[in-house]
Amino acid sequence: MRMIDENKKIKNREFEKVVKVDFYILEVNELSESLFDMSKSIKDYQLSQRELMDSFIKLIATAIDDKSKYTGGHCNRVPKLVMMIIEEANISKEGVFKEFNIKNKEELREINISAWLHDCGKVTTPEYVVDKATKLETIYNRIHEIRTRFEVINRDLIIESYKKLKLNEDENTVKKWLKNEQKSLKEDFEFVASMNIGNEFMKDEDKERIKNIASRKWMRYFDNTLGLSKEELLRFKSSDKSFPILENLLSNKNWHIKDREDSSLEEDKIYGFKTPIPKDLYNFGEIYNLTISRGTLTEEERYKIQDHIKMTIKMLEQLPFPDNLKNVPLFAGAHHETLIGTGYPRKLVKEQMPLPARILALTDVFEALTASDRPYKDSKTLSESIKILSFMVKDKHLDKEVFELFLKSGVYLKYAEAYLKKEQIDEVDISKYLEK
């Protein structure tokens, strides 16, 4: 009977509870020793496998952070904050947390792994899209190409001035004309360059000015289809070979378009993704990019960045997770969803998002707001970050009860003291954000 009990412990993977039982019968006693040794061996093997798996998961997360200086230590910090909130949620007996109960270490591990892998799909996101700091940037900032065209026009103006003088036009009049033309040209380039930065919302009149500047002509004397890769050459559906060619200063050309050839639409149906897919894979048109209303990303590039969560889900759902980790794809894959179905990629609502997923969603935003290792933006102070979170809670993008727990438990301050710079930690009046 005692042997049966020990065998049940092994069957239930309770290896640490298995004990050696002494029997008078030699064979039975040896069997008991064998069961005990076997349980210890299995336990040690599982522990080594778990350590290997956990190390591999952290390796992936570290690789994603190292892939781009703009993501910094995001994948490393998010799990730490998630587990801090989970600990408080497990203690709290208020509201939704009454029903939330972490039963064992395996449940904690499932949530922790979800947090470590929440951005694993970013391994497929092109670095130049993630790092795109200006509107004209691809692998490099194409403002240099455009500046060269302005330089060509400037030299053409100088040449034109000499022609005028040769035709005996008044020298002072010619000098004044050249000075005004060069001044106007310089101002136009400075305007184009300033619009390339993408710091502020672009007004309609600014977009019109870009189009007017674009219509200015310059003369091209060399074949622009030479020195191209096969893939790039395929995008030149037609090219005029009669040189010289008068071209617009800025343009949207057919070879600026990269066609979408993947099977995204069919895959989206299979996985239940509902994010609209842009017609083109990329659009490098100069006018198209320079007239981006806000920021530096085109619709196609923004989709590509959002696509990382689709890849996260695809990658995780293909892994044969054991039963104790079966929720990893759901927890990790829902951190860009909202409570009202306006998020992505599946447009889930609150009822479809388990509490760990809602905690991960808030954590992901807060870490991004306070991160001080992203060169493309200034890190927010603690009070600014919490104020932004409160707006997102009001818009039902983030969970209200999770937000209030985050504040009342003091986790926001505990995390700040550990990971924020001293100058970021300012006073926060949390009473403004809590229900009276």
C-alpha positions in Angstrom: 0.0 0.0 0.0 2.8 2.4 0.9 4.6 1.6 -2.4 1.4 2.4 -4.3 1.3 5.8 -2.5 4.9 6.6 -3.5 4.1 5.5 -7.1 1.1 7.9 -7.2 3.4 10.8 -6.2 5.7 10.0 -9.1 2.7 9.8 -11.4 1.5 13.3 -10.2 5.1 14.6 -10.6 5.4 15.3 -6.8 9.0 14.1 -6.9 10.1 16.1 -3.9 7.5 14.2 -1.7 8.7 10.7 -2.7 10.4 8.9 0.2 12.2 5.6 0.5 10.2 2.9 2.3 11.9 0.1 4.1 10.5 -3.5 3.7 11.6 -6.8 5.1 11.4 -8.5 1.7 14.6 -7.8 -0.1 13.2 -7.5 -3.6 10.4 -5.1 -2.5 13.0 -3.0 -0.6 15.2 -2.8 -3.7 12.2 -1.8 -5.8 11.4 1.0 -3.2 15.0 2.2 -3.5 14.8 2.1 -7.3 11.6 4.2 -7.3 13.2 6.7 -5.0 16.3 7.0 -7.1 14.2 7.2 -10.3 12.1 10.0 -8.9 15.2 11.9 -8.0 16.7 11.4 -11.4 13.5 12.5 -13.1 13.3 15.6 -10.9 17.0 16.5 -11.7 16.4 16.0 -15.4 13.2 18.2 -15.4 15.0 20.9 -13.5 17.9 20.9 -16.0 15.4 21.0 -18.9 13.5 23.9 -17.2 16.7 25.8 -16.7 17.6 25.3 -20.3 14.2 26.5 -21.5 14.2 29.5 -19.2 17.7 30.5 -20.3 16.7 30.1 -24.0 13.6 32.3 -23.4 15.8 35.0 -21.8 18.3 34.7 -24.6 15.6 35.4 -27.2 14.4 38.4 -25.2 17.9 39.8 -24.8 18.5 39.3 -28.6 15.4 41.4 -29.3 16.5 44.2 -27.0 20.0 44.1 -28.5 18.7 44.1 -32.0 17.9 47.8 -31.8 19.2 50.5 -29.5 15.6 51.9 -29.6 14.1 49.0 -27.7 16.7 49.0 -25.0 16.0 46.7 -22.0 12.3 46.5 -22.7 12.0 42.7 -22.8 14.1 42.5 -19.6 12.2 45.1 -17.6 8.6 44.2 -18.5 8.7 40.7 -16.8 10.0 42.3 -13.6 7.1 44.8 -13.4 4.5 42.2 -14.4 5.6 39.9 -11.6 5.5 42.8 -9.1 1.9 43.6 -10.1 0.9 39.9 -10.1 2.2 39.5 -6.6 0.0 42.4 -5.4 -3.0 41.0 -7.4 -2.6 37.7 -5.6 -2.7 39.4 -2.2 -5.6 41.8 -3.0 -9.1 40.8 -2.1 -10.8 43.8 -3.8 -12.9 43.8 -7.0 -11.7 41.4 -9.7 -8.8 40.3 -7.6 -11.1 38.4 -5.2 -11.3 35.6 -7.8 -7.6 35.8 -8.8 -5.5 33.2 -7.0 -2.1 31.9 -7.9 -2.2 28.2 -6.9 1.4 27.2 -7.4 4.8 28.1 -8.8 3.8 26.7 -12.2 1.1 29.4 -12.7 3.6 32.1 -11.8 6.1 30.6 -14.2 3.5 30.6 -17.0 2.9 34.4 -16.5 6.6 35.1 -16.2 7.4 33.3 -19.5 4.5 35.1 -21.2 6.1 38.4 -20.1 9.5 37.4 -21.3 8.2 36.3 -24.7 5.6 39.0 -25.3 7.7 40.7 -28.0 9.4 37.6 -29.5 7.8 38.4 -32.9 10.1 41.4 -33.2 12.9 39.1 -34.4 11.1 39.4 -37.8 10.7 43.2 -37.8 13.2 44.9 -40.1 15.6 47.0 -38.0 15.4 50.0 -40.3 11.6 50.1 -39.7 11.9 49.9 -35.9 14.7 52.5 -35.9 13.1 54.8 -38.5 14.0 58.2 -37.1 13.1 60.5 -40.1 10.5 60.3 -42.8 12.9 59.6 -45.6 14.9 57.0 -43.8 15.1 53.4 -45.2 18.5 51.8 -44.7 19.9 55.3 -44.6 18.4 58.8 -44.5 17.5 59.7 -48.1 17.6 63.5 -47.3 21.2 63.3 -48.7 19.8 62.4 -52.2 17.4 65.2 -52.1 20.0 67.7 -50.9 22.2 66.7 -53.9 19.4 67.6 -56.2 19.1 71.0 -54.6 22.8 71.4 -55.0 22.4 70.6 -58.7 19.7 73.2 -59.1 21.9 75.7 -57.2 24.7 75.2 -59.7 22.3 75.4 -62.6 21.2 78.8 -61.2 24.9 80.0 -61.2 25.4 78.7 -64.7 22.1 80.5 -65.8 23.4 83.7 -64.3 26.6 83.5 -66.4 24.4 83.0 -69.5 22.4 86.1 -68.6 25.6 88.1 -68.3 26.9 86.8 -71.6 23.7 88.0 -73.2 24.6 91.5 -71.8 21.9 91.6 -69.1 22.5 94.2 -66.4 25.0 92.7 -63.9 23.3 94.1 -60.7 19.9 92.8 -61.9 21.4 89.4 -62.6 23.2 89.3 -59.1 19.9 90.3 -57.4 18.0 87.6 -59.4 20.6 84.9 -58.4 20.6 85.9 -54.8 16.8 85.8 -54.6 16.6 82.4 -56.4 19.3 80.9 -54.2 17.7 82.3 -51.0 14.3 80.8 -52.1 16.0 77.5 -53.0 17.8 77.3 -49.6 14.5 78.0 -47.7 12.8 75.3 -49.7 15.4 72.8 -48.8 15.4 73.8 -45.1 11.6 73.4 -45.1 11.9 69.9 -46.7 14.6 69.0 -44.2 12.5 70.2 -41.2 9.5 68.2 -42.4 11.7 65.1 -42.6 12.1 65.2 -38.9 8.5 64.5 -38.1 8.4 66.0 -34.7 5.1 67.9 -35.0 1.7 67.3 -36.6 1.9 68.3 -40.3 -0.6 70.9 -41.4 -2.4 70.7 -44.7 -0.6 73.9 -45.9 2.7 72.3 -45.2 1.8 69.3 -47.3 0.8 71.6 -50.1 4.1 73.4 -49.9 5.9 70.0 -50.2 3.9 69.2 -53.4 4.8 72.7 -54.8 8.5 72.2 -54.1 8.2 68.7 -55.6 7.1 70.2 -58.9 10.3 72.1 -59.4 12.4 70.5 -62.2 16.0 69.4 -62.4 17.9 67.7 -65.2 19.1 64.1 -64.9 21.8 62.9 -67.4 22.5 59.4 -66.1 20.7 56.0 -66.2 19.0 55.3 -62.9 18.5 51.6 -63.7 22.3 50.8 -63.5 23.9 49.2 -60.5 20.6 47.8 -59.1 19.8 44.5 -57.6 17.5 42.1 -59.5 14.7 42.7 -56.9 15.0 46.5 -57.2 15.2 46.3 -61.0 11.9 44.4 -61.2 10.2 47.4 -59.7 11.2 49.6 -62.7 8.2 48.8 -64.8 9.4 51.3 -67.4 12.3 53.7 -67.6 13.0 56.5 -70.1 16.5 56.2 -71.7 16.4 59.4 -73.7 18.9 61.6 -71.8 18.9 64.3 -70.5 15.6 63.9 -68.7 13.7 66.7 -66.9 12.5 65.3 -63.6 10.6 66.6 -60.5 12.7 67.6 -57.6 10.6 65.2 -55.4 8.6 62.3 -56.6 6.5 59.2 -56.0 7.7 56.7 -58.6 6.5 53.2 -59.5 9.8 51.7 -58.3 9.2 53.3 -54.8 6.4 50.7 -54.3 7.2 47.2 -53.0 4.3 44.9 -53.8 2.9 42.6 -51.1 3.4 39.1 -52.2 3.0 37.2 -49.0 -0.1 35.2 -48.0 -1.0 37.5 -45.1 -4.7 37.6 -45.8 -5.2 33.8 -45.7 -3.0 33.4 -42.6 -4.9 36.2 -40.8 -8.2 34.2 -41.4 -6.6 31.1 -39.9 -5.3 32.9 -36.8 -8.3 35.2 -36.4 -6.4 38.4 -37.0 -8.5 41.4 -37.9 -6.0 44.2 -38.4 -6.5 45.8 -41.9 -3.6 44.9 -44.2 -2.2 47.8 -46.4 -2.3 47.0 -50.2 1.5 47.5 -50.6 4.3 46.0 -48.5 6.2 49.3 -48.5 5.9 52.7 -50.2 9.2 54.7 -50.4 7.7 57.6 -52.4 9.4 60.8 -51.4 6.3 63.0 -51.4 4.3 60.2 -49.8 6.8 59.9 -46.9 7.4 63.6 -46.5 3.7 64.3 -46.1 3.2 61.8 -43.3 0.9 63.6 -40.9 2.4 62.6 -37.6 5.7 60.9 -36.7 7.9 59.2 -39.3 6.1 56.0 -40.2 4.0 55.3 -43.3 0.8 53.3 -43.0 2.8 50.3 -44.4 5.6 50.7 -41.9 3.3 51.1 -38.9 1.5 47.9 -40.0 4.9 46.2 -40.2 5.7 47.2 -36.6 2.3 46.1 -35.4 2.8 42.9 -37.3 5.3 41.8 -34.6 2.4 40.8 -32.3 1.0 38.6 -35.1 4.4 36.9 -35.4 4.5 36.5 -31.6 1.2 34.7 -31.6 2.1 32.6 -34.7 5.5 31.6 -33.1 4.0 30.8 -29.7 1.0 28.9 -30.9 3.2 26.6 -32.9 5.2 25.6 -29.9 4.1 22.4 -28.1 3.7 24.0 -24.6 2.8 21.5 -21.8 -0.5 22.0 -20.1 1.1 24.1 -17.3 2.2 26.6 -19.9 -0.8 26.4 -22.3 -1.8 30.1 -21.7 1.5 31.6 -22.7 0.3 32.5 -26.3 -2.9 34.1 -25.0 -1.2 36.1 -22.2 1.7 37.3 -24.4 -0.4 37.8 -27.6 -3.0 40.1 -26.1 -0.9 43.0 -24.8 -1.8 45.3 -27.7 -5.6 44.7 -27.3 -8.0 47.1 -25.6 -11.0 46.5 -23.4 -13.4 47.6 -26.2 -12.1 45.8 -29.3 -10.1 48.7 -30.8 -6.7 47.0 -30.3 -4.9 44.5 -32.4 -4.4 42.0 -33.9 -7.7 40.2 -32.9 -9.7 43.1 -31.6 -10.5 41.3 -28.4 -12.6 42.8 -25.6 -12.1 42.7 -21.9 -14.0 39.4 -21.4 -11.6 37.7 -23.8 -8.5 39.0 -22.0 -7.5 37.1 -18.9 -6.2 39.3 -16.0 -2.5 38.5 -16.7 -2.9 39.7 -20.2 -4.5 43.0 -19.0 -1.6 43.4 -16.5 0.9 42.8 -19.3 -0.8 45.5 -21.4 -0.5 48.2 -18.8 3.1 47.1 -18.0 4.1 47.3 -21.7 2.9 50.9 -22.0 4.3 52.1 -18.6 7.8 50.7 -19.4 7.8 52.3 -22.8 6.8 55.7 -21.4 9.5 55.7 -18.7 12.3 54.0 -20.6 15.4 56.3 -20.6 17.4 54.2 -23.1 15.5 55.2 -26.3 17.4 57.9 -28.3 14.3 58.8 -30.4 12.3 60.1 -27.5 12.7 61.8 -24.1 11.7 59.6 -21.2 8.6 60.7 -19.3 8.6 61.5 -15.6 6.7 59.3 -13.2 3.8 61.8 -12.9 3.6 62.3 -16.7 3.6 58.6 -17.3 0.8 57.9 -14.8 -1.2 60.8 -16.2 -1.0 59.2 -19.7 -2.0 55.8 -18.3 -5.1 57.5 -16.7 -6.1 58.8 -20.1 -5.8 55.3 -21.6 -7.8 53.9 -18.7 -10.5 56.5 -19.4 -10.6 55.5 -23.0 -10.9 51.9 -22.0 -7.6 51.0 -23.5 -6.2 49.8 -20.2 -7.9 48.1 -17.3 -9.1 50.4 -14.5 -8.8 47.9 -11.6 -5.2 46.9 -12.7 -4.3 50.6 -12.9 -5.7 51.4 -9.4 -3.9 48.3 -7.9 -0.7 49.5 -9.6 -1.1 52.9 -7.7 -2.5 51.8 -4.4 0.0 49.0 -3.9 2.9 51.4 -4.5 4.3 49.2 -7.2 4.6 52.3 -9.5 7.0 53.8 -7.0 8.9 50.6 -6.2 9.6 50.0 -9.9 10.5 53.7 -10.4 13.1 53.6 -7.6 14.6 50.5 -9.1 14.6 51.3 -12.8 14.0 55.1 -13.4 16.6 57.9 -13.3 16.4 60.1 -10.2 15.3 63.1 -12.3 12.3 61.1 -13.6 11.0 60.3 -10.1 8.7 63.2 -9.1 5.8 63.5 -6.8 2.5 61.7 -7.8 -0.8 62.5 -6.3 -2.5 59.1 -6.8 -5.7 60.3 -5.1 -6.5 62.1 -8.4 -6.8 58.8 -10.2 -8.6 56.7 -7.5 -12.4 56.5 -7.1 -13.6 58.3 -4.0 
